[in-house]
Amino acid sequence: MEPIAAPSPNFDDRPANTPIDILILHYTGMRTAAEAVARLCDPEARVSAHYTVDEDGTVYSHVPEERRAWHAGASFWAGARDVNARSIGIEIVNPGHEFGYRSFPDVQIEAVIELAGEVVQRRKIPTARILGHSDVAPARKLDPGELFPWGKLALAGVSLWPQTRRHRLDVPFEDGLRAFGYGLPPEMEVQLPVVIEAFQRHFRPARIDGRPDAECEAILAALLREIDITRD
């Protein structure tokens, strides 16, 4: 589907020689798509994204991919503190936890998969760097949340999902999270359980309790192994 132009003035230039190698998925967290698009295009709001995907699958384009949109805020991933500088941001229309969080319609997810696939192919973004807002800003954000179907995206090749849970984690869980890319103290002012909750919200949404049990360890071990395989 060809995106509908809804230009936002809220962007600036990316720093020179900075790769675009992260894709961040958000939910809008507003009552309606119209409210969300209006806010993303409001110069006084000083927030934006490159794209928004409505619940009916309609895609809006706000900021050219070559420019830095203002969507991630204070964030961190794998050593990068200015995540906006090296990422593409996609907002997905959903009221979010504040206004009645609900499942994402199939037609919407199909549109997200198509759009994300185009971005990933165009920018050569690794699947391990297709992330949720809560992954890069766990102390502040919950989106796209535990109802977002990351596994479905993985089947389409636009997300990383553990293929097995039989691996054993050979390092402390905290070290494994850091190796995968999560920001922990002293890189970020956030408590470890909050980061674990962000990990669970993405990769083990059935139980989000901030505790690294055996299942979480096996999932993290599988993810780290996936990264190593990709790098080889």
Sine and cosine of phi, psi and omega as CSV:
sin_phi,cos_phi,sin_psi,cos_psi,sin_omega,cos_omega
0.00,0.00,0.75,-0.67,0.01,-1.00
-0.96,0.28,0.80,-0.60,-0.01,-1.00
-0.88,0.47,0.54,-0.84,0.11,-0.99
-1.00,0.02,0.77,-0.64,-0.03,-1.00
-0.95,0.31,0.83,-0.56,0.12,-0.99
-0.67,-0.75,0.96,0.26,-0.18,-0.98
-0.88,0.47,0.66,-0.75,0.09,-1.00
-0.94,-0.35,0.63,-0.78,0.08,-1.00
-0.99,0.11,-0.02,1.00,-0.15,-0.99
-1.00,-0.04,0.99,0.16,0.05,-1.00
-0.33,-0.95,0.21,-0.98,0.13,-0.99
-0.51,-0.86,-0.10,-1.00,-0.03,-1.00
-0.98,0.22,0.59,-0.81,0.14,-0.99
-0.96,0.28,0.52,-0.85,0.07,-1.00
-0.86,0.51,0.56,-0.83,-0.03,-1.00
-0.86,0.51,0.63,-0.77,0.09,-1.00
0.89,0.45,0.42,0.91,0.06,-1.00
-0.99,-0.11,0.84,-0.54,-0.01,-1.00
-0.95,0.32,0.48,-0.88,0.15,-0.99
-0.99,-0.13,0.99,-0.14,-0.15,-0.99
-0.70,-0.71,0.32,0.95,0.06,-1.00
-0.71,-0.70,0.65,-0.76,0.13,-0.99
-0.88,-0.48,0.83,-0.55,-0.01,-1.00
-0.94,-0.35,0.79,-0.61,0.06,-1.00
-0.97,-0.25,0.73,-0.69,-0.03,-1.00
-0.83,-0.56,0.31,-0.95,0.42,-0.91
-0.96,-0.27,0.41,-0.91,-0.09,-1.00
-0.95,0.32,-0.55,0.84,0.01,-1.00
0.91,0.41,0.51,0.86,0.03,-1.00
-0.76,-0.65,0.30,-0.95,-0.16,-0.99
-0.91,0.41,-0.60,0.80,-0.04,-1.00
-0.69,-0.73,0.30,-0.95,0.07,-1.00
-0.91,0.42,-0.63,0.78,-0.01,-1.00
-0.87,0.49,-0.68,0.74,0.04,-1.00
-0.88,0.47,-0.68,0.73,-0.05,-1.00
-0.91,0.42,-0.74,0.68,-0.01,-1.00
-0.89,0.45,-0.65,0.76,0.01,-1.00
-0.88,0.47,-0.66,0.75,0.00,-1.00
-0.93,0.38,-0.66,0.75,0.00,-1.00
-0.90,0.43,-0.36,0.93,-0.02,-1.00
-0.97,-0.25,0.07,1.00,-0.03,-1.00
-1.00,0.04,0.89,-0.46,-0.03,-1.00
-0.88,0.48,-0.46,0.89,0.01,-1.00
-0.97,0.26,-0.40,0.92,-0.01,-1.00
-0.95,0.30,-0.54,0.84,0.00,-1.00
0.84,0.55,0.60,0.80,0.14,-0.99
-0.74,-0.68,0.41,-0.91,0.01,-1.00
-0.25,-0.97,0.05,-1.00,0.15,-0.99
-0.50,-0.87,0.16,-0.99,0.05,-1.00
-0.98,0.19,-0.57,0.82,-0.04,-1.00
-0.59,-0.81,0.38,-0.92,0.20,-0.98
-0.76,-0.65,0.66,-0.75,0.05,-1.00
-0.90,-0.44,0.89,-0.45,-0.02,-1.00
-0.97,0.23,0.20,-0.98,-0.03,-1.00
-0.92,0.39,-0.39,0.92,0.04,-1.00
-1.00,-0.02,0.11,0.99,0.03,-1.00
1.00,-0.07,-0.09,1.00,0.04,-1.00
-0.90,0.43,0.70,-0.72,0.00,-1.00
-0.93,-0.38,0.74,-0.67,0.07,-1.00
-0.92,-0.39,0.64,-0.76,0.08,-1.00
-0.95,-0.32,0.72,-0.69,-0.09,-1.00
-0.90,-0.44,-0.69,0.72,-0.10,-0.99
-0.75,-0.67,0.72,-0.70,0.07,-1.00
-0.85,0.53,0.63,-0.77,-0.04,-1.00
-0.85,0.52,-0.47,0.88,-0.02,-1.00
-0.94,0.34,-0.28,0.96,-0.03,-1.00
-0.98,-0.19,0.34,-0.94,0.00,-1.00
-1.00,0.02,0.93,-0.36,0.12,-0.99
-0.99,0.12,0.32,-0.95,-0.10,-0.99
-0.95,-0.33,0.98,0.17,-0.12,-0.99
-0.83,-0.55,-0.50,0.86,-0.11,-0.99
-1.00,0.02,-0.46,0.89,-0.02,-1.00
0.91,0.41,-0.45,-0.89,0.05,-1.00
-0.91,0.41,0.90,-0.44,-0.17,-0.99
-0.41,-0.91,0.15,-0.99,-0.04,-1.00
-0.37,-0.93,0.67,-0.74,0.17,-0.99
-0.41,-0.91,0.84,-0.55,0.11,-0.99
0.76,0.65,0.72,0.70,0.05,-1.00
1.00,-0.04,-0.23,0.97,-0.02,-1.00
-1.00,-0.01,0.83,-0.56,0.02,-1.00
-0.99,-0.10,-0.49,0.87,0.06,-1.00
-0.99,-0.16,0.98,0.20,-0.05,-1.00
-0.90,0.43,-0.56,0.83,0.04,-1.00
-0.84,0.55,-0.59,0.80,-0.10,-1.00
-0.90,0.44,-0.45,0.89,-0.11,-0.99
-0.83,-0.56,0.33,0.94,-0.08,-1.00
-0.78,-0.63,0.35,-0.94,0.23,-0.97
-0.97,-0.26,0.69,-0.72,-0.01,-1.00
-0.92,-0.39,0.78,-0.63,0.07,-1.00
-0.88,-0.47,0.87,-0.50,0.10,-0.99
-1.00,0.00,0.69,-0.72,-0.02,-1.00
-0.88,-0.48,0.86,-0.51,-0.11,-0.99
-0.90,0.44,0.86,-0.51,0.04,-1.00
-0.22,-0.98,0.68,-0.73,-0.04,-1.00
-0.88,0.48,-0.38,0.92,0.02,-1.00
0.97,0.23,0.01,-1.00,-0.09,-1.00
-0.90,0.44,-0.42,0.91,-0.05,-1.00
-0.98,0.19,-0.54,0.84,-0.14,-0.99
-0.87,-0.49,0.30,0.95,0.05,-1.00
0.94,-0.34,0.89,0.46,-0.03,-1.00
-0.81,0.59,0.72,-0.69,-0.03,-1.00
-0.58,-0.81,0.20,-0.98,0.00,-1.00
-0.90,0.43,0.42,-0.91,-0.02,-1.00
-1.00,-0.01,0.81,-0.59,-0.01,-1.00
-0.86,0.52,0.52,-0.85,-0.01,-1.00
-0.84,0.54,-0.66,0.75,-0.04,-1.00
-0.90,0.43,-0.54,0.84,0.04,-1.00
-0.93,0.36,-0.71,0.70,-0.01,-1.00
-0.91,0.42,-0.59,0.81,0.06,-1.00
-0.88,0.47,-0.64,0.77,0.03,-1.00
-0.93,0.37,-0.62,0.78,0.06,-1.00
-0.88,0.47,-0.70,0.71,0.00,-1.00
-0.88,0.48,-0.70,0.72,0.00,-1.00
-0.90,0.44,-0.74,0.67,-0.01,-1.00
-0.90,0.43,-0.75,0.66,-0.01,-1.00
-0.87,0.50,-0.65,0.76,0.02,-1.00
-0.87,0.49,-0.65,0.76,0.03,-1.00
-0.91,0.41,-0.68,0.73,0.00,-1.00
-0.90,0.43,-0.72,0.69,-0.03,-1.00
-0.88,0.48,-0.69,0.73,0.01,-1.00
-0.92,0.40,-0.67,0.75,-0.04,-1.00
-0.92,0.39,-0.63,0.78,-0.09,-1.00
-0.98,-0.20,-0.05,1.00,0.01,-1.00
0.85,0.53,0.72,0.69,-0.03,-1.00
-0.99,0.10,0.81,-0.59,0.03,-1.00
-0.91,0.42,0.53,-0.85,-0.03,-1.00
-0.87,0.49,-0.50,0.87,0.00,-1.00
-0.94,0.33,-0.17,0.99,0.00,-1.00
-0.92,-0.40,0.39,0.92,0.19,-0.98
-0.98,-0.18,0.95,-0.31,-0.30,-0.96
-0.76,-0.65,0.27,-0.96,0.16,-0.99
-1.00,-0.07,0.35,-0.94,0.04,-1.00
-0.85,0.53,-0.59,0.81,-0.01,-1.00
-0.93,0.38,-0.40,0.92,0.05,-1.00
-0.93,0.36,-0.62,0.78,-0.08,-1.00
-1.00,-0.09,-0.22,0.97,0.01,-1.00
-0.62,-0.79,0.87,0.50,-0.13,-0.99
-0.90,0.44,-0.43,0.90,-0.01,-1.00
-0.97,0.25,-0.29,0.96,-0.11,-0.99
-0.88,-0.48,-0.44,0.90,-0.24,-0.97
-0.78,-0.62,0.49,-0.87,0.04,-1.00
-0.90,-0.43,-0.17,0.99,-0.16,-0.99
-1.00,0.08,0.46,-0.89,0.09,1.00
-0.99,0.16,0.02,1.00,0.19,-0.98
1.00,-0.05,0.11,-0.99,-0.13,-0.99
-0.95,0.31,-0.26,0.97,0.03,-1.00
-1.00,0.00,-0.12,0.99,-0.03,-1.00
-0.96,0.29,0.76,-0.65,-0.12,-0.99
-1.00,0.09,0.96,0.29,-0.01,-1.00
-0.86,0.51,-0.57,0.82,-0.01,-1.00
-0.88,0.47,-0.61,0.80,0.04,-1.00
-0.91,0.41,-0.63,0.78,0.06,-1.00
-0.90,0.43,-0.62,0.79,-0.01,-1.00
-0.89,0.45,-0.62,0.78,0.03,-1.00
-0.89,0.46,-0.46,0.89,0.03,-1.00
-1.00,-0.01,0.02,1.00,0.05,-1.00
0.99,0.11,0.28,0.96,-0.02,-1.00
-0.84,-0.54,0.59,0.81,0.11,-0.99
-0.18,-0.98,0.37,-0.93,0.08,-1.00
-0.98,-0.19,0.75,-0.66,0.00,-1.00
-0.62,-0.78,0.68,-0.73,-0.04,-1.00
-0.89,0.46,0.80,-0.60,-0.02,-1.00
-0.99,0.16,-0.33,0.94,0.02,-1.00
-0.48,-0.88,0.37,-0.93,0.06,-1.00
-0.86,-0.51,0.54,0.84,-0.06,-1.00
-0.98,-0.18,-0.07,1.00,-0.04,-1.00
-0.99,0.14,0.40,-0.92,0.00,-1.00
-0.94,-0.35,0.70,-0.71,0.00,-1.00
-0.99,0.16,0.84,-0.54,-0.10,-1.00
-0.99,-0.13,0.08,1.00,0.02,-1.00
-0.75,-0.66,0.31,-0.95,0.10,-0.99
-0.83,0.56,0.55,-0.84,-0.07,-1.00
-0.82,0.57,-0.65,0.76,0.01,-1.00
-0.86,0.51,-0.67,0.74,0.01,-1.00
-0.92,0.39,-0.59,0.81,0.04,-1.00
-0.91,0.42,-0.67,0.75,0.05,-1.00
-0.87,0.50,-0.70,0.72,0.00,-1.00
-0.90,0.44,-0.65,0.76,0.00,-1.00
-0.91,0.41,-0.53,0.85,0.00,-1.00
-0.96,0.29,-0.52,0.85,0.06,-1.00
0.64,-0.77,-0.24,0.97,-0.05,-1.00
-0.90,0.44,0.57,-0.82,0.07,-1.00
-1.00,0.06,0.78,-0.63,0.00,-1.00
-0.76,-0.65,0.27,-0.96,0.10,-1.00
-0.83,0.56,0.65,-0.76,0.12,0.99
-1.00,-0.01,0.04,1.00,-0.02,-1.00
-0.91,0.42,-0.58,0.82,-0.02,-1.00
-0.71,-0.71,0.51,-0.86,0.08,-1.00
-1.00,0.07,1.00,0.06,-0.06,-1.00
-0.44,-0.90,0.56,-0.83,0.04,-1.00
-0.99,0.15,0.58,-0.82,-0.04,-1.00
-0.82,0.58,-0.70,0.71,0.00,-1.00
-0.86,0.52,-0.52,0.85,0.02,-1.00
-0.93,0.37,-0.63,0.78,0.05,-1.00
-0.92,0.39,-0.65,0.76,0.04,-1.00
-0.89,0.46,-0.63,0.77,0.06,-1.00
-0.88,0.48,-0.65,0.76,0.04,-1.00
-0.89,0.46,-0.68,0.74,0.06,-1.00
-0.87,0.49,-0.72,0.70,0.00,-1.00
-0.91,0.41,-0.63,0.77,0.00,-1.00
-0.87,0.50,-0.54,0.84,0.01,-1.00
-1.00,0.08,-0.75,0.66,-0.21,-0.98
-0.94,-0.33,-0.22,0.97,0.06,-1.00
-0.56,-0.83,0.91,0.42,-0.14,-0.99
-0.94,0.33,-0.18,0.98,-0.01,-1.00
-0.91,0.42,-0.47,0.88,0.03,-1.00
-0.55,-0.83,0.90,-0.44,-0.01,-1.00
-0.90,-0.44,0.99,-0.15,-0.09,-1.00
-0.75,-0.66,0.00,1.00,0.04,-1.00
0.96,0.27,0.24,0.97,0.00,-1.00
-0.88,-0.47,0.76,-0.66,-0.06,-1.00
-0.99,0.11,0.99,0.11,0.00,-1.00
-0.98,0.18,-0.04,-1.00,-0.08,-1.00
-0.88,0.47,-0.60,0.80,0.02,-1.00
-0.90,0.43,-0.70,0.72,0.03,-1.00
-0.88,0.47,-0.65,0.76,0.02,-1.00
-0.88,0.47,-0.67,0.74,0.01,-1.00
-0.92,0.40,-0.63,0.78,0.03,-1.00
-0.90,0.44,-0.72,0.69,-0.01,-1.00
-0.90,0.44,-0.64,0.77,0.04,-1.00
-0.87,0.49,-0.66,0.75,0.02,-1.00
-0.91,0.42,-0.65,0.76,0.01,-1.00
-0.91,0.42,-0.68,0.73,0.03,-1.00
-0.90,0.44,-0.59,0.80,0.05,-1.00
-0.92,0.40,-0.62,0.78,0.04,-1.00
-0.87,0.49,-0.67,0.74,0.01,-1.00
-0.89,0.45,-0.70,0.71,0.01,-1.00
-0.88,0.48,-0.64,0.77,0.02,-1.00
-0.90,0.44,-0.67,0.75,-0.01,-1.00
-0.90,0.43,-0.59,0.81,-0.05,-1.00
-0.96,0.27,-0.46,0.89,-0.06,-1.00
-0.92,0.40,0.00,0.00,0.00,0.00
